[in-house]
């Protein structure tokens, strides 16, 4: 009792002190310590970056003292951060981390990730080009969780089903259109800009080239301009859109960064592997999917200023989240062409809530590439354009070659060092995975407008949950609907009804109130052919 | 919360102490030889029923405010004022589930509830002409079962409890007595649901009964 009172007093004191506090600190807070923070206090923590085992958090004096009073341990990384430019830097070894100390301030964070800053300087202007960096945005306010996100903020929808004859035809047909020579031509074209360093006019020209390419495929294309760096510089993301047919509000993103760097970045940075290869795969995927109709919108995005600290993807992801864009999943490709020998493994980096996406990609790779794939769950993999999407709660993966490229960020990263068979296999998997996620439109329309509400009924000693589902009736020759349920989002769906339902509604009774259930529905035509799964909803999605 | 849990126990201790005091207070009179009539132990068999009002609102929301328990009890009078008792109590009722949290549909499922108790305790009896005031305390061993009629949800559990009561009897014939009794009981359990995290089946009870004296 006494202890509870003391804790309450500390919390209340912290709440008022934090509001009035002038001095700020960046702290490293282990996730196990984050779990011990009282619920009342946790919203006051300004999470800046989640890593696999810890958080980088911005706190005021009062809050820092309160955490100390509660017996929580944390490392103060820096104080009075305003006006400084912080970067997450990937380092290969403790020795490499120590070497950074001569260039600025450095604090080890988590595994291969360190925090670096040199006053207000851009990391790209201070650090050797071999380091991959991510700008830490001080204004960000992420919810500090004890563990990885339990579920993605935006839920994906469906996967192909085997009882559709059309499904078996469409994706192989798309995959077979992947052209090794076109992929090579794209890389060569991008390399020919000499450099695509984001602060150069050559990068701007490369952006124009990409804009024109997507436009020539019949896609709606737009520039997304943004500033970055201390100067500041201006550069552009290239965003091409293939509108969805039945659920255009849901988006699948296939992306790569098109800027490059090297030890002579301003004049020569061919960046064939990093990352003309990923950009080429996006271009080729766009070419193949452009003529098709999908349930969901597909966006093909080439980001700029990735090498400066993921500025382009940060700008896009934060704006998408602010606008409430429903992104099903993000396939980010970064360095997919270096392979000393085949077979070469493609690494898929995901955070805990994006694991399903890697599983889906692997299924596509196994079936259509074929390609050995390695799923790596690591929230500390912050060094490419998938990371800002993770920060916003979206599901995203990064596909990257498994071997270390000796030409990485060098003027020798040229087309001649690449293995185009490897890139072609990966692009086949990307086309299949993107089509799978976006769902090719079939003759049986996919139900839309699925809603679910749930209520808990209770007696003295037991409780059950009941889910009430309804969806928009599908027009045309539809014989009925099937309802599927799973307790693991995006996978393991089990059909609930023995015969197709005539009405677009369903009540699922007798559920465990402690379990979260996810539902999708399909439409069935008179010949028993089934549509895609609808958008997935949680049982209390519309409560 | 802790205060409300302690109150019944404190009352029981008080009642037990009062009984003990009254018992001891009666002894000097006997020692003084004030016209003690010879005492012969006797047995009282009784049956009673009445109204039970659950202490927890969750029970009342499921099964209604009042239920009718049935008691069968045997009292053994060891002296004029002290008796031991043992008995059986049962309560069966039907009800319906309630919605916890957001109500989406007016949908309720049927329930059956039953508690059977074996009870024993110690009592103090104060005869006043044809009336008899009784105080009693005791413990109970309870077998509880709640069943959902629409789903295979079936909870059965055992729980111990305590109770204290006060009653008034009136001798209507040489061997017959009618009586009424007010009782407070606590039957805590470690089980619960989304509605009530820990269920206590105790509450207040008022019964009317008939006793046959042997």
Interface residues (C-beta under 8 A of the other chain):
Chain A: X453 X454 X455 X456 X457 X458 X459 X460 X461 X462 X463 X464 X466 X468 X509 X510 X513 X543
Chain B: X58 X59 X62 X95 X97 X98 X99 X100 X101 X102 X103 X104 X105 X107 X108 X109 X111 X113 X146 X148 X151 X153 X155 X157 X191 X192 X193 X194 X195 X196 X199
